[in-house]
């Protein structure tokens, strides 16, 4: 049996900080964030107390003098006020407009999530785009941030980002139209169309709605979610492609941020720290061959089939039998990437799969993915804004 004052009965060495974790679920992004916190705690000899129940909250309240810091999901004013009564350093990892609560906040870089979704579709040959999100005011900042960044990136490349008319109540569809979205029904969207859904729940819903209207996934509509909750994505039919938010890195960064403030033991003011997404996890809802131009389709196919070899841009040009200038110009205009960028991205995607699915050493993976050596592999990953191969391997469950 636990005593009423369980924490105070637990021997604590002064050199071992006690950090309370408040409000976390044990699934989805919360579980990924906890994994990163746990890793940091292990390396820096923290003792963690997971207060995810009423009993846990009572223990934190009754033993506030023992708590060195708190990492919390601050989703409402009541939780924020309670946290302030502890009078100790705290870091918030909730996306519910954290600036209103006054604690340092570590969140996903949601603008980059939207941009990455647009780039992902365009690289795979999509020239028609739509976004699905709930318009209007929301308790979560990521909803509008991701959708706006996706639409902005699409429009910057001269494309239209549609809203989906027949999956909204009439008043919400009217609001989107008033905000400048070009509304079309799912059946009337220009095909093939890449649809970005701001989270995986919405992605699963849009997949269901598209199939119920007789549309083929991914040949007519490609669907991309955001969060990469693996269970949710794999339960979707077909399995849902999604943006990986890198929850473990959010957790590590939250712990690092808390560590900065624990030395003086006082609450810290609000600041926003954003963690970029890890990348897109491809599953069955996005077509990898949506390119309409036959020359560009052949080019993309050649890159995908031969990126593991030591080929360069000249090899690609020779293989598709055209001039380099013509191919570079068309490829950049249609897909938003240079030939070299597309080749390197294919190598990164292949490397990531091997890093996550095998125990092969890095030098072996570099050779299997078309890199000269691990030094070149690391440089390419850095140039494309990807986590290093060592980080990917380290963060793979």
N, C-alpha and C positions, 0 to 999 in steps of 0.2 A: 504493500500500500504506500502511496505517496503521502508524505506529511503535508499539512497545509502550507508550510513554508519550505517546499522541497528544494528550491535553489539555494537557500541559505544553509541548508544541511549538506550541500555538496561541497567538498573541499576544493578550493580554488587557489592555485598559486598566483601571486600577484603579477607575475610576468606573463600570464596566460589570459588574454582579453576574452571576456564573455560578450558575445554579440547575439542579440535577439533577432529572429526572423519573424516578421509579423504579416499575416494576411495572405500568405502564399497558398495556392492550390498545389496539389502534387501531380499535376498533369499539364500538358501543353507547354506554352512558353514559360510559365512559372517553373515547371520542372527543369527546363533547360537552364534558366537563370540560376536556380538552386544548385545545379551541377557546377556552374562556374564559381559560385560563392564557396561551395564545399571544397573545390580544388584550391582556391586561395587560402581558405581557412586551414587546410592541411599543411600548406607550405609555410604559413606564418604562425602556426600553433595557436589558432583561435579555438575557443570552445563555442559551439553554436547551440542555441536553444530555439527550437522551432515552435513559435506560439501561433499555431493555426487553429486554435480552438478557444472557447471561452475560458476553459481552465488555464490554457497557456497565457492568455492575456492577464488573468488574475495573478499568475506567478510573476509576470514581468512587473505589474503594478506593485506587488508586495515586496519585490526585491530590487527596486529601481536603483538602489545604491550600488548593487553589484554589476549592473549593466554598463559596459563600456561604450556600446554603440548599438544602433538598430538599422537594419535594412528592411524596408516596409513597402507593401503595396498600399499606397495612400489614395483611396478611391473616393473619399467623401470628406466633408468638413468635420464630421464627428471623429473619424479616425485621426485626422490632422490635429485636432484639438487635444485628443488623448495623448498623442505622441509628444506634443509640446509640454505636457505636464511631466514627462520623464526628465526633461532638462538635460538631455545628453545628445551627442552627435547622432544624426539620422540621415539616411539616404533613401530617396523615394524611387521606385522602379515602375510606378503606375503611369499609364498614358492618359490619365483623366485630367488634362490641362494642369500639370503640376505647378505651374507658376502661381496658381491661386492658393497653394498651400504653404509655400515658403521654404521648402526643404531642397537641398541639392537633388537633382533628378538625373538618372541615367536611363536613357531610352533608346529604342531603335531609331535610326536616321530615316524617318518615314518619307522624306522627300526623295531620298536615294532609292527607296523601295519602288516608288512610282516610276522614276527614271529608268531603273534597271528593268522593270517590266516592259516598258516601251522599247528599250534597246534589244531585249531578248526576242520580242516578237519581230522587230524589224530585221534583226540578223537572220531570222529563219524565213524571211521572204514575205512576211505579211505587209500589205500596203493599206489594209482597211482595219480600223480599230474602234473599239467601244469600251466603255468602263461601266461597271456596276457598283454602286454604293448608294447609301441612303442619303438623300439631300437634306439640307437644313442644319439645325443645331444638334450637336451630339455631345454626350459626356466624354467621348474619346477623341483626342486631337488627331489621331492617325487617319481617321476616316476621310476627312476632307483633304488632309495633307497628301496622302498617297494618291488620291484621285486627281487632285489638281496638278501634281507633279507629272503624272502619267499623261494627262491631256496636254500640258505645256510642252512636254518632250515630243509628243506626236505632232503638235501644231508647228513646232519649231522646224520640223522637217517637211512642212508643206502638206500635211495630211489632216484629215478631219477625224476628230474623236467623237463618236456618237454616244448618245444615251439610249437606253433600251426601253421603249415606250410601254410594252405590254407586261412588264414585270413590276410596275409601280402602281399604287393607287392613283386615281386621276389627279388629285391635288398635288401629289409629289411630282408626277410627270409634268404638270403645268409649271411647277416651280423650276424644274430643270430647264424646261424650254425657255422660261423667262430669263434664266441665267446665261442663255446663249448656247446651250447644248442642242445639237441637231438630233432630234429624236426619231428612231426607227423601231419597228417591231423586230423581234428576233428573226422572223422569216424574211423581213425586208432588208436586213443589214447586207451591205455589199459583201460578197464572198470571194475568197475565204477571209474571215474576219477574226482578228485576235481580240478576245475580251478579257480585260483585266478586272478581277474582282478583289476588292480591298482586303479581304481575308478569306480563309479557307471555307468557312461556313457559307459565305456568299458564293464562292466558287462552286461548291457542291450543289447549291441551289440552282445556279445558272446552268450547270451541266444537266441537271434533271429537267429544267424547263426547256432547254434546247432539244433534248431527246424527245420530250413529250410533244413537241411541235414538228417532229419528223426530221430534224436536222442531224447531220452526221458530224460526230466529233472524232478526230480533229480535222477532217478534210474540208468541212464547211465552216465550222467555228472552232477556234482554239480557245481553251479556257485556262487562265492562270490565276491561282490564288496567291495570298500573301500571309505568311506565318510559318508554313511548312510544319504543321502539326501532323506528324507522320501517320498516326492512327486515322485521323480524319481524312487525310489525303488518300490513303489506301482503301478506306471504306467507300470513297466516292467511286462512281462507275461511269466512265473509266477512271483509273487512278489519276488524281489531280496534280498537275505541275504546280509548283509554288515557290515563292521567294523565301529563302532561308534567312531568318533575322539574326542568326548567330547568338542565340540565347546564352550559351556559356560565356561568350565574351562580354555580354551585358552584365552577367553576374560577376565576372572577374573585375570589370571596370567599376561596378558599384562597390565592391569590396575595397578596391584600391582607393576609391574616392573617400569611403568611410575612414580608411586608415589615415588619410591626410588630416582628418579632423579629430581623431581620437587622442592625439598627443596632448591637446589642451583641455579635452573633456567637455567642450561647450558646443551647443547647437551652432550649425553653420548656416549662412544665408543661402537663398535660392541661387542656383546656377544650373544651366542645362548642358549635359554632356551626351552627345549622340554617338551611337555605335553603328557603323555602316553594316548593311546586310552582307552575308557571306557569299551569296550568289543565288542562282535559280536551280532548283532541283527538277530535272525534266522527268515527267512521267507521260502517260498516254494521252493527255488532253491537249497537247500542243503538237502540231504537225511540223516535222523538221524539213519538209519539202514543199512549202507553200509558195515557192517562187514561181511566178508566171513566165518571166522571160526565159526562153530555152537556154540561151547562152549563160545566163547567171545561174540557172538551175544546174547546168553541167559543171560550172565552176564550183558551186557550193558542194555538189556531190563529190567532186574530185578532192576538195579539201577535206571533207569528212572521211573519205576512204583512204587518204594517203597522209594525213597529218602526222601519223605515227612514224613516218619515214623522214629522212633528212632532206625534205624538199624545201624549196624557196619559192619566191614569187615568180621567178623566171620559169621554173618548172610548171607552175600552174598555168601560166600564159601559153606555153608550148603545148600543154595537154589539151587545151580547149581551142587551139588554133585561131588565135586572133591577135590583134596588136595590144601591147601592154597598156598604152595610153587609153585606148577605147575601153578595155576591160576595167581598168582602174576607175575611170570616170563613171561608167555604168554601175559598177559595184558599189561605189561610194554613194552615188545618188539614190540607188534603190534600197540598199541594205544599211546605209549609215556607217559603214566600216571600210577601211582600206583592206586590200587583199592580205597584207601582212597581219593586220589586227585580227582578221577572221581566222587566219591560219593559227595564230598564237592562241586565240580563244578556244579553238577546237582542241589544241594541245593541253590547255589548262583544264578543260572539261574532262578529257580522257585521264589526265593525271589525277584530278580530284577523285574520280571513280576508283582508281587503283589505290590511292592513299586511304580511302575510306573502306574499301572492300577487301584489301589484301594486306599482308605483312611484308611485302617486298621492300627492300631497302631503297632509299631515295635515289641512289645512283642508277639502280636497275629501272626504276620508274622513269627517270629522265631519259634513258636510252629507249625504252619502249614507247615513249610519247614524242619522239622526234627531236628532243633536245640534245645538244652536244654533250652536256654534262650538267651537274646539279647547279653550278654557278649560273649558267644560262637559264635554267629552269627558274631559279630564284629571281633573276632579273626580270624575266617576262611576267611572273606572277606579280611582282612589285609594280611594274609599269602598268598593268591592267587593274591595279587597285585590289587585287585578291589577297587574302591571308597567305602567308608563306606556307610552303609544303609542310614544314615542321609543325606549324600551328594547326593546319588541317588534320594532320595525323594525331597530334596531341589531343585535339578536341573531338575526335571520333569516338563515340561510346564503345 
